[in-house]
Amino acid sequence: MRRSAHKLNLPLEYRDVRKNEKYSRELEENGGKVQVPCLRIDRGNRVEWLYESDDIIDFLETKFGSTES
């Protein structure tokens, strides 16, 4: 997941839920579970939480990947 984000040159914010209780609580309260990796997606007035690495990679590549053939 990190490799894909780096390849796409995305400025993602990484948070360590093991070392920061605030981040862990936020993930559990808003996302429903403490599982990493997790991508928080802001969509205007709503937030989505994406948990599976393959799903996160697919989302990032679809949204930010090259459209060149």
C-alpha positions as a Python dict, from the first residue, in 0.01 Angstrom:
ca = {
    (1, 'M'): (0, 0, 0),
    (2, 'R'): (280, 242, 91),
    (3, 'R'): (470, 147, -223),
    (4, 'S'): (168, 230, -440),
    (5, 'A'): (114, 564, -266),
    (6, 'H'): (483, 648, -309),
    (7, 'K'): (476, 544, -676),
    (8, 'L'): (177, 774, -731),
    (9, 'N'): (360, 1052, -541),
    (10, 'L'): (68, 1104, -302),
    (11, 'P'): (113, 1321, 7),
    (12, 'L'): (-58, 1085, 251),
    (13, 'E'): (-45, 1136, 626),
    (14, 'Y'): (64, 823, 809),
    (15, 'R'): (-51, 765, 1167),
    (16, 'D'): (73, 497, 1404),
    (17, 'V'): (-224, 368, 1603),
    (18, 'R'): (4, 149, 1815),
    (19, 'K'): (201, 446, 1944),
    (20, 'N'): (-75, 706, 1967),
    (21, 'E'): (-390, 630, 2167),
    (22, 'K'): (-571, 930, 2014),
    (23, 'Y'): (-531, 787, 1664),
    (24, 'S'): (-635, 443, 1781),
    (25, 'R'): (-953, 580, 1943),
    (26, 'E'): (-1035, 791, 1638),
    (27, 'L'): (-1003, 488, 1411),
    (28, 'E'): (-1219, 269, 1634),
    (29, 'E'): (-1486, 532, 1701),
    (30, 'N'): (-1519, 655, 1344),
    (31, 'G'): (-1408, 361, 1134),
    (32, 'G'): (-1556, 89, 1351),
    (33, 'K'): (-1238, -108, 1420),
    (34, 'V'): (-868, -70, 1488),
    (35, 'Q'): (-714, -232, 1182),
    (36, 'V'): (-428, -116, 966),
    (37, 'P'): (-370, -28, 699),
    (38, 'C'): (-670, 198, 679),
    (39, 'L'): (-738, 484, 442),
    (40, 'R'): (-966, 766, 551),
    (41, 'I'): (-1145, 912, 249),
    (42, 'D'): (-1309, 1252, 288),
    (43, 'R'): (-1598, 1294, 47),
    (44, 'G'): (-1730, 1639, 128),
    (45, 'N'): (-1982, 1591, 405),
    (46, 'R'): (-1907, 1223, 469),
    (47, 'V'): (-1604, 1012, 551),
    (48, 'E'): (-1536, 656, 433),
    (49, 'W'): (-1285, 414, 583),
    (50, 'L'): (-1115, 161, 358),
    (51, 'Y'): (-933, -124, 534),
    (52, 'E'): (-797, -391, 302),
    (53, 'S'): (-459, -327, 135),
    (54, 'D'): (-577, -445, -206),
    (55, 'D'): (-889, -227, -183),
    (56, 'I'): (-679, 75, -82),
    (57, 'I'): (-435, 18, -369),
    (58, 'D'): (-722, -21, -619),
    (59, 'F'): (-881, 301, -492),
    (60, 'L'): (-555, 500, -511),
    (61, 'E'): (-465, 373, -857),
    (62, 'T'): (-816, 433, -990),
    (63, 'K'): (-840, 784, -844),
    (64, 'F'): (-482, 905, -891),
    (65, 'G'): (-319, 667, -1140),
    (66, 'S'): (-208, 751, -1488),
    (67, 'T'): (-461, 737, -1767),
    (68, 'E'): (-187, 668, -2022),
    (69, 'S'): (-184, 333, -2200),
}
